Amino acid sequence: ISGMMLAVHSVFENFSIEGAQGDARPAPIVATNVYLRTAAGWRMIVHHASPAPAQPGPAPREAPPKFLH
């Protein structure tokens, strides 16, 4: 299509899911939206969202090298 204008928007969203006890736990989401510019303005034509990968824990701390003299 000649003159087509697209925009891609990638975002990291933070949602909270409320449990039965009233406690909330974080639910990070990664989303991608694709927009097409039309004569009527920008229109979202694709939306995809999925859970964000878990954050890696801290790297294990290595013991300092041992020197024997």
N, CA, C and O atoms as a Maestro MAE file, in Angstrom:
{
 s_m_m2io_version
 :::
 2.0.0
}

f_m_ct {
 s_m_title
 :::
 protein
 m_atom[276] {
  # First column is atom index #
  i_m_mmod_type
  r_m_x_coord
  r_m_y_coord
  r_m_z_coord
  i_m_residue_number
  s_m_chain_name
  s_m_pdb_residue_name
  s_m_pdb_atom_name
  i_m_atomic_number
  :::
  1 25 0.863 -1.177 0.000 1 A "ILE " " N  " 7
  2 3 0.000 0.000 0.000 1 A "ILE " " CA " 6
  3 2 0.900 1.228 0.000 1 A "ILE " " C  " 6
  4 15 1.762 1.375 0.866 1 A "ILE " " O  " 8
  5 25 0.705 2.067 -0.928 2 A "SER " " N  " 7
  6 3 1.542 3.247 -1.066 2 A "SER " " CA " 6
  7 2 1.225 4.269 0.018 2 A "SER " " C  " 6
  8 15 0.060 4.556 0.292 2 A "SER " " O  " 8
  9 25 2.276 4.816 0.635 3 A "GLY " " N  " 7
  10 3 2.095 5.856 1.633 3 A "GLY " " CA " 6
  11 2 1.605 5.363 2.985 3 A "GLY " " C  " 6
  12 15 1.177 6.162 3.818 3 A "GLY " " O  " 8
  13 25 1.662 4.053 3.213 4 A "MET " " N  " 7
  14 3 1.176 3.520 4.493 4 A "MET " " CA " 6
  15 2 2.071 4.011 5.628 4 A "MET " " C  " 6
  16 15 3.293 4.049 5.487 4 A "MET " " O  " 8
  17 25 1.468 4.382 6.737 5 A "MET " " N  " 7
  18 3 2.223 4.833 7.896 5 A "MET " " CA " 6
  19 2 1.880 3.943 9.074 5 A "MET " " C  " 6
  20 15 0.720 3.830 9.470 5 A "MET " " O  " 8
  21 25 2.909 3.310 9.628 6 A "LEU " " N  " 7
  22 3 2.738 2.436 10.782 6 A "LEU " " CA " 6
  23 2 3.557 2.965 11.943 6 A "LEU " " C  " 6
  24 15 4.580 3.622 11.751 6 A "LEU " " O  " 8
  25 25 3.100 2.673 13.142 7 A "ALA " " N  " 7
  26 3 3.847 2.976 14.356 7 A "ALA " " CA " 6
  27 2 3.784 1.748 15.250 7 A "ALA " " C  " 6
  28 15 2.732 1.126 15.399 7 A "ALA " " O  " 8
  29 25 4.925 1.407 15.845 8 A "VAL " " N  " 7
  30 3 4.996 0.267 16.759 8 A "VAL " " CA " 6
  31 2 5.345 0.813 18.142 8 A "VAL " " C  " 6
  32 15 6.279 1.600 18.291 8 A "VAL " " O  " 8
  33 25 4.597 0.394 19.131 9 A "HIS " " N  " 7
  34 3 4.744 0.883 20.500 9 A "HIS " " CA " 6
  35 2 4.923 -0.319 21.414 9 A "HIS " " C  " 6
  36 15 3.997 -1.115 21.572 9 A "HIS " " O  " 8
  37 25 6.097 -0.466 22.018 10 A "SER " " N  " 7
  38 3 6.356 -1.550 22.967 10 A "SER " " CA " 6
  39 2 6.389 -0.966 24.365 10 A "SER " " C  " 6
  40 15 7.052 0.041 24.613 10 A "SER " " O  " 8
  41 25 5.668 -1.603 25.280 11 A "VAL " " N  " 7
  42 3 5.573 -1.067 26.637 11 A "VAL " " CA " 6
  43 2 5.741 -2.167 27.680 11 A "VAL " " C  " 6
  44 15 5.508 -3.345 27.410 11 A "VAL " " O  " 8
  45 25 6.147 -1.758 28.865 12 A "PHE " " N  " 7
  46 3 6.223 -2.617 30.039 12 A "PHE " " CA " 6
  47 2 5.195 -2.063 31.016 12 A "PHE " " C  " 6
  48 15 5.308 -0.923 31.465 12 A "PHE " " O  " 8
  49 25 4.185 -2.877 31.348 13 A "GLU " " N  " 7
  50 3 3.091 -2.407 32.209 13 A "GLU " " CA " 6
  51 2 3.124 -3.161 33.531 13 A "GLU " " C  " 6
  52 15 3.481 -4.338 33.581 13 A "GLU " " O  " 8
  53 25 2.751 -2.474 34.589 14 A "ASN " " N  " 7
  54 3 2.671 -3.095 35.905 14 A "ASN " " CA " 6
  55 2 1.219 -3.136 36.348 14 A "ASN " " C  " 6
  56 15 0.587 -2.097 36.545 14 A "ASN " " O  " 8
  57 25 0.702 -4.331 36.502 15 A "PHE " " N  " 7
  58 3 -0.641 -4.534 37.011 15 A "PHE " " CA " 6
  59 2 -0.544 -5.155 38.393 15 A "PHE " " C  " 6
  60 15 0.483 -5.731 38.752 15 A "PHE " " O  " 8
  61 25 -1.600 -5.037 39.156 16 A "SER " " N  " 7
  62 3 -1.698 -5.711 40.449 16 A "SER " " CA " 6
  63 2 -2.920 -6.616 40.415 16 A "SER " " C  " 6
  64 15 -3.994 -6.216 39.965 16 A "SER " " O  " 8
  65 25 -2.744 -7.827 40.890 17 A "ILE " " N  " 7
  66 3 -3.850 -8.776 40.966 17 A "ILE " " CA " 6
  67 2 -4.212 -8.934 42.431 17 A "ILE " " C  " 6
  68 15 -3.389 -9.343 43.250 17 A "ILE " " O  " 8
  69 25 -5.462 -8.601 42.750 18 A "GLU " " N  " 7
  70 3 -5.902 -8.671 44.134 18 A "GLU " " CA " 6
  71 2 -6.348 -10.089 44.459 18 A "GLU " " C  " 6
  72 15 -7.144 -10.685 43.733 18 A "GLU " " O  " 8
  73 25 -5.824 -10.620 45.561 19 A "GLY " " N  " 7
  74 3 -6.172 -11.963 45.993 19 A "GLY " " CA " 6
  75 2 -7.431 -11.966 46.849 19 A "GLY " " C  " 6
  76 15 -7.993 -10.912 47.147 19 A "GLY " " O  " 8
  77 25 -7.866 -13.152 47.238 20 A "ALA " " N  " 7
  78 3 -9.076 -13.304 48.045 20 A "ALA " " CA " 6
  79 2 -8.927 -12.660 49.419 20 A "ALA " " C  " 6
  80 15 -9.918 -12.240 50.015 20 A "ALA " " O  " 8
  81 25 -7.711 -12.580 49.920 21 A "GLN " " N  " 7
  82 3 -7.452 -12.011 51.249 21 A "GLN " " CA " 6
  83 2 -7.286 -10.485 51.199 21 A "GLN " " C  " 6
  84 15 -7.007 -9.855 52.220 21 A "GLN " " O  " 8
  85 25 -7.455 -9.904 50.025 22 A "GLY " " N  " 7
  86 3 -7.283 -8.464 49.890 22 A "GLY " " CA " 6
  87 2 -5.848 -8.063 49.611 22 A "GLY " " C  " 6
  88 15 -5.550 -6.878 49.463 22 A "GLY " " O  " 8
  89 25 -4.955 -9.045 49.538 23 A "ASP " " N  " 7
  90 3 -3.562 -8.734 49.237 23 A "ASP " " CA " 6
  91 2 -3.384 -8.613 47.727 23 A "ASP " " C  " 6
  92 15 -4.089 -9.265 46.956 23 A "ASP " " O  " 8
  93 25 -2.455 -7.791 47.322 24 A "ALA " " N  " 7
  94 3 -2.205 -7.586 45.896 24 A "ALA " " CA " 6
  95 2 -0.805 -8.083 45.566 24 A "ALA " " C  " 6
  96 15 0.140 -7.868 46.325 24 A "ALA " " O  " 8
  97 25 -0.688 -8.748 44.428 25 A "ARG " " N  " 7
  98 3 0.635 -9.179 43.970 25 A "ARG " " CA " 6
  99 2 0.888 -8.557 42.607 25 A "ARG " " C  " 6
  100 15 -0.041 -8.391 41.817 25 A "ARG " " O  " 8
  101 25 2.142 -8.210 42.325 26 A "PRO " " N  " 7
  102 3 2.451 -7.573 41.044 26 A "PRO " " CA " 6
  103 2 2.321 -8.563 39.894 26 A "PRO " " C  " 6
  104 15 2.586 -9.756 40.046 26 A "PRO " " O  " 8
  105 25 1.908 -8.047 38.747 27 A "ALA " " N  " 7
  106 3 1.791 -8.850 37.531 27 A "ALA " " CA " 6
  107 2 2.348 -8.027 36.366 27 A "ALA " " C  " 6
  108 15 1.585 -7.385 35.644 27 A "ALA " " O  " 8
  109 25 3.683 -8.040 36.175 28 A "PRO " " N  " 7
  110 3 4.262 -7.257 35.077 28 A "PRO " " CA " 6
  111 2 3.905 -7.856 33.723 28 A "PRO " " C  " 6
  112 15 3.892 -9.075 33.553 28 A "PRO " " O  " 8
  113 25 3.616 -6.980 32.762 29 A "ILE " " N  " 7
  114 3 3.179 -7.371 31.418 29 A "ILE " " CA " 6
  115 2 4.052 -6.657 30.388 29 A "ILE " " C  " 6
  116 15 4.395 -5.488 30.562 29 A "ILE " " O  " 8
  117 25 4.405 -7.360 29.326 30 A "VAL " " N  " 7
  118 3 5.068 -6.758 28.171 30 A "VAL " " CA " 6
  119 2 4.041 -6.720 27.050 30 A "VAL " " C  " 6
  120 15 3.428 -7.740 26.734 30 A "VAL " " O  " 8
  121 25 3.848 -5.554 26.447 31 A "ALA " " N  " 7
  122 3 2.834 -5.425 25.396 31 A "ALA " " CA " 6
  123 2 3.420 -4.717 24.180 31 A "ALA " " C  " 6
  124 15 4.323 -3.888 24.295 31 A "ALA " " O  " 8
  125 25 2.886 -5.064 23.020 32 A "THR " " N  " 7
  126 3 3.250 -4.416 21.762 32 A "THR " " CA " 6
  127 2 1.962 -4.026 21.042 32 A "THR " " C  " 6
  128 15 1.055 -4.844 20.885 32 A "THR " " O  " 8
  129 25 1.894 -2.787 20.613 33 A "ASN " " N  " 7
  130 3 0.754 -2.289 19.846 33 A "ASN " " CA " 6
  131 2 1.264 -1.780 18.504 33 A "ASN " " C  " 6
  132 15 2.312 -1.138 18.432 33 A "ASN " " O  " 8
  133 25 0.520 -2.068 17.448 34 A "VAL " " N  " 7
  134 3 0.852 -1.564 16.114 34 A "VAL " " CA " 6
  135 2 -0.317 -0.703 15.658 34 A "VAL " " C  " 6
  136 15 -1.475 -1.118 15.707 34 A "VAL " " O  " 8
  137 25 0.015 0.510 15.213 35 A "TYR " " N  " 7
  138 3 -0.996 1.470 14.773 35 A "TYR " " CA " 6
  139 2 -0.818 1.763 13.293 35 A "TYR " " C  " 6
  140 15 0.300 1.761 12.777 35 A "TYR " " O  " 8
  141 25 -1.929 2.013 12.618 36 A "LEU " " N  " 7
  142 3 -1.949 2.394 11.212 36 A "LEU " " CA " 6
  143 2 -2.585 3.776 11.114 36 A "LEU " " C  " 6
  144 15 -3.656 4.018 11.669 36 A "LEU " " O  " 8
  145 25 -1.920 4.669 10.408 37 A "ARG " " N  " 7
  146 3 -2.495 6.005 10.213 37 A "ARG " " CA " 6
  147 2 -3.428 5.960 9.014 37 A "ARG " " C  " 6
  148 15 -3.021 5.625 7.901 37 A "ARG " " O  " 8
  149 25 -4.679 6.302 9.257 38 A "THR " " N  " 7
  150 3 -5.694 6.310 8.204 38 A "THR " " CA " 6
  151 2 -6.195 7.739 8.012 38 A "THR " " C  " 6
  152 15 -5.763 8.658 8.708 38 A "THR " " O  " 8
  153 25 -7.090 7.910 7.080 39 A "ALA " " N  " 7
  154 3 -7.683 9.233 6.852 39 A "ALA " " CA " 6
  155 2 -8.463 9.696 8.079 39 A "ALA " " C  " 6
  156 15 -8.628 10.896 8.296 39 A "ALA " " O  " 8
  157 25 -8.944 8.742 8.886 40 A "ALA " " N  " 7
  158 3 -9.706 9.073 10.095 40 A "ALA " " CA " 6
  159 2 -8.813 9.189 11.334 40 A "ALA " " C  " 6
  160 15 -9.318 9.420 12.432 40 A "ALA " " O  " 8
  161 25 -7.492 9.031 11.173 41 A "GLY " " N  " 7
  162 3 -6.572 9.128 12.302 41 A "GLY " " CA " 6
  163 2 -5.888 7.790 12.567 41 A "GLY " " C  " 6
  164 15 -6.022 6.844 11.789 41 A "GLY " " O  " 8
  165 25 -5.156 7.726 13.673 42 A "TRP " " N  " 7
  166 3 -4.428 6.514 14.035 42 A "TRP " " CA " 6
  167 2 -5.385 5.464 14.566 42 A "TRP " " C  " 6
  168 15 -6.248 5.754 15.395 42 A "TRP " " O  " 8
  169 25 -5.223 4.230 14.076 43 A "ARG " " N  " 7
  170 3 -6.058 3.101 14.514 43 A "ARG " " CA " 6
  171 2 -5.156 1.950 14.924 43 A "ARG " " C  " 6
  172 15 -4.212 1.610 14.211 43 A "ARG " " O  " 8
  173 25 -5.446 1.345 16.084 44 A "MET " " N  " 7
  174 3 -4.686 0.182 16.512 44 A "MET " " CA " 6
  175 2 -5.116 -1.012 15.659 44 A "MET " " C  " 6
  176 15 -6.302 -1.331 15.574 44 A "MET " " O  " 8
  177 25 -4.140 -1.668 15.030 45 A "ILE " " N  " 7
  178 3 -4.468 -2.814 14.187 45 A "ILE " " CA " 6
  179 2 -3.952 -4.129 14.762 45 A "ILE " " C  " 6
  180 15 -4.413 -5.198 14.361 45 A "ILE " " O  " 8
  181 25 -2.995 -4.068 15.702 46 A "VAL " " N  " 7
  182 3 -2.468 -5.278 16.352 46 A "VAL " " CA " 6
  183 2 -2.184 -4.942 17.808 46 A "VAL " " C  " 6
  184 15 -1.631 -3.887 18.119 46 A "VAL " " O  " 8
  185 25 -2.568 -5.853 18.694 47 A "HIS " " N  " 7
  186 3 -2.223 -5.732 20.111 47 A "HIS " " CA " 6
  187 2 -1.801 -7.109 20.592 47 A "HIS " " C  " 6
  188 15 -2.491 -8.098 20.344 47 A "HIS " " O  " 8
  189 25 -0.672 -7.174 21.277 48 A "HIS " " N  " 7
  190 3 -0.224 -8.436 21.874 48 A "HIS " " CA " 6
  191 2 0.335 -8.125 23.247 48 A "HIS " " C  " 6
  192 15 1.099 -7.173 23.412 48 A "HIS " " O  " 8
  193 25 -0.046 -8.930 24.239 49 A "ALA " " N  " 7
  194 3 0.478 -8.776 25.596 49 A "ALA " " CA " 6
  195 2 0.732 -10.150 26.174 49 A "ALA " " C  " 6
  196 15 0.016 -11.108 25.881 49 A "ALA " " O  " 8
  197 25 1.765 -10.234 27.005 50 A "SER " " N  " 7
  198 3 2.071 -11.494 27.673 50 A "SER " " CA " 6
  199 2 2.794 -11.186 28.975 50 A "SER " " C  " 6
  200 15 3.335 -10.093 29.144 50 A "SER " " O  " 8
  201 25 2.806 -12.154 29.906 51 A "PRO " " N  " 7
  202 3 3.520 -11.927 31.161 51 A "PRO " " CA " 6
  203 2 4.993 -11.637 30.888 51 A "PRO " " C  " 6
  204 15 5.615 -12.253 30.023 51 A "PRO " " O  " 8
  205 25 5.525 -10.698 31.637 52 A "ALA " " N  " 7
  206 3 6.946 -10.370 31.504 52 A "ALA " " CA " 6
  207 2 7.774 -11.505 32.102 52 A "ALA " " C  " 6
  208 15 7.329 -12.161 33.044 52 A "ALA " " O  " 8
  209 25 8.966 -11.742 31.570 53 A "PRO " " N  " 7
  210 3 9.819 -12.775 32.158 53 A "PRO " " CA " 6
  211 2 10.143 -12.426 33.601 53 A "PRO " " C  " 6
  212 15 10.226 -11.254 33.966 53 A "PRO " " O  " 8
  213 25 10.320 -13.438 34.401 54 A "ALA " " N  " 7
  214 3 10.650 -13.224 35.812 54 A "ALA " " CA " 6
  215 2 12.002 -12.528 35.925 54 A "ALA " " C  " 6
  216 15 12.916 -12.779 35.139 54 A "ALA " " O  " 8
  217 25 12.107 -11.669 36.895 55 A "GLN " " N  " 7
  218 3 13.372 -10.993 37.138 55 A "GLN " " CA " 6
  219 2 14.367 -11.997 37.705 55 A "GLN " " C  " 6
  220 15 14.028 -12.746 38.620 55 A "GLN " " O  " 8
  221 25 15.579 -12.026 37.182 56 A "PRO " " N  " 7
  222 3 16.564 -12.962 37.738 56 A "PRO " " CA " 6
  223 2 16.944 -12.552 39.152 56 A "PRO " " C  " 6
  224 15 16.998 -11.367 39.479 56 A "PRO " " O  " 8
  225 25 17.199 -13.526 39.961 57 A "GLY " " N  " 7
  226 3 17.632 -13.249 41.327 57 A "GLY " " CA " 6
  227 2 19.060 -12.729 41.323 57 A "GLY " " C  " 6
  228 15 19.720 -12.725 40.284 57 A "GLY " " O  " 8
  229 25 19.533 -12.295 42.472 58 A "PRO " " N  " 7
  230 3 20.911 -11.792 42.519 58 A "PRO " " CA " 6
  231 2 21.895 -12.909 42.179 58 A "PRO " " C  " 6
  232 15 21.669 -14.077 42.497 58 A "PRO " " O  " 8
  233 25 22.979 -12.528 41.532 59 A "ALA " " N  " 7
  234 3 23.994 -13.511 41.159 59 A "ALA " " CA " 6
  235 2 24.610 -14.100 42.427 59 A "ALA " " C  " 6
  236 15 24.804 -13.389 43.413 59 A "ALA " " O  " 8
  237 25 24.914 -15.386 42.401 60 A "PRO " " N  " 7
  238 3 25.531 -15.974 43.596 60 A "PRO " " CA " 6
  239 2 26.880 -15.325 43.860 60 A "PRO " " C  " 6
  240 15 27.655 -15.053 42.943 60 A "PRO " " O  " 8
  241 25 27.129 -15.091 45.107 61 A "ARG " " N  " 7
  242 3 28.375 -14.433 45.494 61 A "ARG " " CA " 6
  243 2 29.469 -15.484 45.575 61 A "ARG " " C  " 6
  244 15 29.354 -16.477 46.295 61 A "ARG " " O  " 8
  245 25 30.501 -15.248 44.842 62 A "GLU " " N  " 7
  246 3 31.611 -16.203 44.846 62 A "GLU " " CA " 6
  247 2 32.550 -15.889 45.992 62 A "GLU " " C  " 6
  248 15 32.754 -14.731 46.355 62 A "GLU " " O  " 8
  249 25 33.118 -16.944 46.553 63 A "ALA " " N  " 7
  250 3 34.092 -16.772 47.630 63 A "ALA " " CA " 6
  251 2 35.363 -16.173 47.046 63 A "ALA " " C  " 6
  252 15 35.725 -16.466 45.907 63 A "ALA " " O  " 8
  253 25 36.042 -15.332 47.825 64 A "PRO " " N  " 7
  254 3 37.300 -14.760 47.318 64 A "PRO " " CA " 6
  255 2 38.337 -15.887 47.127 64 A "PRO " " C  " 6
  256 15 38.277 -16.920 47.795 64 A "PRO " " O  " 8
  257 25 39.266 -15.669 46.223 65 A "PRO " " N  " 7
  258 3 40.275 -16.720 46.007 65 A "PRO " " CA " 6
  259 2 41.104 -16.947 47.268 65 A "PRO " " C  " 6
  260 15 41.364 -16.022 48.038 65 A "PRO " " O  " 8
  261 25 41.504 -18.177 47.454 66 A "LYS " " N  " 7
  262 3 42.321 -18.535 48.625 66 A "LYS " " CA " 6
  263 2 43.776 -18.588 48.193 66 A "LYS " " C  " 6
  264 15 44.106 -19.185 47.168 66 A "LYS " " O  " 8
  265 25 44.644 -17.963 48.976 67 A "PHE " " N  " 7
  266 3 46.074 -17.973 48.703 67 A "PHE " " CA " 6
  267 2 46.763 -18.747 49.799 67 A "PHE " " C  " 6
  268 15 46.524 -18.508 50.983 67 A "PHE " " O  " 8
  269 25 47.603 -19.658 49.417 68 A "LEU " " N  " 7
  270 3 48.416 -20.398 50.369 68 A "LEU " " CA " 6
  271 2 49.877 -19.995 50.149 68 A "LEU " " C  " 6
  272 15 50.404 -20.170 49.050 68 A "LEU " " O  " 8
  273 25 50.518 -19.470 51.156 69 A "HIS " " N  " 7
  274 3 51.915 -19.046 51.028 69 A "HIS " " CA " 6
  275 2 52.802 -19.871 51.888 69 A "HIS " " C  " 6
  276 15 54.014 -19.657 51.910 69 A "HIS " " O  " 8
  :::
 }
 m_bond[275] {
  # First column is bond index #
  i_m_from
  i_m_to
  i_m_order
  :::
  1 1 2 1
  2 2 3 1
  3 3 4 2
  4 3 5 1
  5 5 6 1
  6 6 7 1
  7 7 8 2
  8 7 9 1
  9 9 10 1
  10 10 11 1
  11 11 12 2
  12 11 13 1
  13 13 14 1
  14 14 15 1
  15 15 16 2
  16 15 17 1
  17 17 18 1
  18 18 19 1
  19 19 20 2
  20 19 21 1
  21 21 22 1
  22 22 23 1
  23 23 24 2
  24 23 25 1
  25 25 26 1
  26 26 27 1
  27 27 28 2
  28 27 29 1
  29 29 30 1
  30 30 31 1
  31 31 32 2
  32 31 33 1
  33 33 34 1
  34 34 35 1
  35 35 36 2
  36 35 37 1
  37 37 38 1
  38 38 39 1
  39 39 40 2
  40 39 41 1
  41 41 42 1
  42 42 43 1
  43 43 44 2
  44 43 45 1
  45 45 46 1
  46 46 47 1
  47 47 48 2
  48 47 49 1
  49 49 50 1
  50 50 51 1
  51 51 52 2
  52 51 53 1
  53 53 54 1
  54 54 55 1
  55 55 56 2
  56 55 57 1
  57 57 58 1
  58 58 59 1
  59 59 60 2
  60 59 61 1
  61 61 62 1
  62 62 63 1
  63 63 64 2
  64 63 65 1
  65 65 66 1
  66 66 67 1
  67 67 68 2
  68 67 69 1
  69 69 70 1
  70 70 71 1
  71 71 72 2
  72 71 73 1
  73 73 74 1
  74 74 75 1
  75 75 76 2
  76 75 77 1
  77 77 78 1
  78 78 79 1
  79 79 80 2
  80 79 81 1
  81 81 82 1
  82 82 83 1
  83 83 84 2
  84 83 85 1
  85 85 86 1
  86 86 87 1
  87 87 88 2
  88 87 89 1
  89 89 90 1
  90 90 91 1
  91 91 92 2
  92 91 93 1
  93 93 94 1
  94 94 95 1
  95 95 96 2
  96 95 97 1
  97 97 98 1
  98 98 99 1
  99 99 100 2
  100 99 101 1
  101 101 102 1
  102 102 103 1
  103 103 104 2
  104 103 105 1
  105 105 106 1
  106 106 107 1
  107 107 108 2
  108 107 109 1
  109 109 110 1
  110 110 111 1
  111 111 112 2
  112 111 113 1
  113 113 114 1
  114 114 115 1
  115 115 116 2
  116 115 117 1
  117 117 118 1
  118 118 119 1
  119 119 120 2
  120 119 121 1
  121 121 122 1
  122 122 123 1
  123 123 124 2
  124 123 125 1
  125 125 126 1
  126 126 127 1
  127 127 128 2
  128 127 129 1
  129 129 130 1
  130 130 131 1
  131 131 132 2
  132 131 133 1
  133 133 134 1
  134 134 135 1
  135 135 136 2
  136 135 137 1
  137 137 138 1
  138 138 139 1
  139 139 140 2
  140 139 141 1
  141 141 142 1
  142 142 143 1
  143 143 144 2
  144 143 145 1
  145 145 146 1
  146 146 147 1
  147 147 148 2
  148 147 149 1
  149 149 150 1
  150 150 151 1
  151 151 152 2
  152 151 153 1
  153 153 154 1
  154 154 155 1
  155 155 156 2
  156 155 157 1
  157 157 158 1
  158 158 159 1
  159 159 160 2
  160 159 161 1
  161 161 162 1
  162 162 163 1
  163 163 164 2
  164 163 165 1
  165 165 166 1
  166 166 167 1
  167 167 168 2
  168 167 169 1
  169 169 170 1
  170 170 171 1
  171 171 172 2
  172 171 173 1
  173 173 174 1
  174 174 175 1
  175 175 176 2
  176 175 177 1
  177 177 178 1
  178 178 179 1
  179 179 180 2
  180 179 181 1
  181 181 182 1
  182 182 183 1
  183 183 184 2
  184 183 185 1
  185 185 186 1
  186 186 187 1
  187 187 188 2
  188 187 189 1
  189 189 190 1
  190 190 191 1
  191 191 192 2
  192 191 193 1
  193 193 194 1
  194 194 195 1
  195 195 196 2
  196 195 197 1
  197 197 198 1
  198 198 199 1
  199 199 200 2
  200 199 201 1
  201 201 202 1
  202 202 203 1
  203 203 204 2
  204 203 205 1
  205 205 206 1
  206 206 207 1
  207 207 208 2
  208 207 209 1
  209 209 210 1
  210 210 211 1
  211 211 212 2
  212 211 213 1
  213 213 214 1
  214 214 215 1
  215 215 216 2
  216 215 217 1
  217 217 218 1
  218 218 219 1
  219 219 220 2
  220 219 221 1
  221 221 222 1
  222 222 223 1
  223 223 224 2
  224 223 225 1
  225 225 226 1
  226 226 227 1
  227 227 228 2
  228 227 229 1
  229 229 230 1
  230 230 231 1
  231 231 232 2
  232 231 233 1
  233 233 234 1
  234 234 235 1
  235 235 236 2
  236 235 237 1
  237 237 238 1
  238 238 239 1
  239 239 240 2
  240 239 241 1
  241 241 242 1
  242 242 243 1
  243 243 244 2
  244 243 245 1
  245 245 246 1
  246 246 247 1
  247 247 248 2
  248 247 249 1
  249 249 250 1
  250 250 251 1
  251 251 252 2
  252 251 253 1
  253 253 254 1
  254 254 255 1
  255 255 256 2
  256 255 257 1
  257 257 258 1
  258 258 259 1
  259 259 260 2
  260 259 261 1
  261 261 262 1
  262 262 263 1
  263 263 264 2
  264 263 265 1
  265 265 266 1
  266 266 267 1
  267 267 268 2
  268 267 269 1
  269 269 270 1
  270 270 271 1
  271 271 272 2
  272 271 273 1
  273 273 274 1
  274 274 275 1
  275 275 276 2
  :::
 }
}
